């Protein structure tokens, strides 16, 4: 699982390179990583609506911060004058986030066949 995580996430690979072995042993790094993964899973399973909302807001903040950085450099390098994407809080690809949460709740609450 550790190899798959490293292959799928460049940021994780960079973090591991930065911390192992200078600050943590290989075992300590992976124990900490999988402990955090388990906590996120529990958070999503037990209070997924709040967790989903918090993660969505954090992702939108990251997107807006990146857009602000890109806005300054993109116009200078491309000069295209293309319209910017507008981030609408609570919407994902034109679908209301509350509708997505409601559908997820319906699916999770549904009894298994």
N, C-alpha and C positions, 0 to 999 in steps of 0.2 A: 504494500500500500504506500509505503514511503517513496519508492521509486516512481510510482504512478503520480503521486502528488508533485514530486519534483519535475517530472516531464510535463505536467499540465499547468504549472504555475512558475513563471519566470521570477516573480517577486519572492516566492518561497525559496527558490534556488539561490537567489542573491542573498537573502537573509541567512540561510544556512551557511553559505560561504563566508559571510561576515562574522558569524558567531562561533562556528565550529572550526577548529578546536580551541581558539583563543579564549572564549568566555564560557563555553559549554562543551561537554562531551557529546559525542554523537547520540548516545543513549538519552542524555538529559534533553537534548534538543527535540528528539522525536517524542519523548514522553510528554514534554510540554505542549508540542504541537497537537498531538492526538487528544490530550486533555482538553485543550481549547476547542477542538473540533467536536468532542463529545458534549461540551457545555453548550455550544451553538445548537447542536441537534436537540438537546433537552429543552433549550429555550424555545425552539421552533415547535417542538411537539407539545409543550405544556402551555405556552402562551403565544401561539403563532401569529395572531392578529397584531399584537403589540410589537413583537419582534419583526414582523413583516413591515409594519409601518415605520419602525425605527430604521431598518435597513434600507427601505425605499427612500426615506428622507436623506439618509447619509449618502446614498448613491446619487441622488439628485443634487445635493450640495457639491459632491465631487465633480459631477458633470458640469455644473454651473461654474465652478472654480476653473476647471479645464477649459471651458468655453471662453472665459474671461482671458485666460492666458493665450489661447489660440486666436482670439479676436485681435489682439495687438500685433501678433506676428503674421497671421494669415493674410490680412489686408496688405501688409507691406511687401510680402513675397509674391502673392498671386495677382493682386490688383483686380480680381474678378468682380468684386462688388456683389457677390452672391448673398442671398438672404440667409440670415442665421436661423437655426432651429430654435423654436420656442419651447421651453420646458413648462409644461402645465402640471402644477402640483396635483398629485393624486391620479394622474392618468398615465397609462402605459400603452403606447401605440394606439391611441384613440379609445381605449377601454378604461372606464373608471376603475380606479384601484379598489374602491369599496365593492364593486361588482365582482372583481377577481377574488377578494377576500371572502365574500359571501359564497361564491361557488366553491372555493377551497373548503370552507366550513361545511358546506353541504356534503362534499365528497368525503371529508374526514369523519363526519358524524354518521354517514351512511353505514348501515350494518353490512358486513362482508357476506357474500353469498355462500 
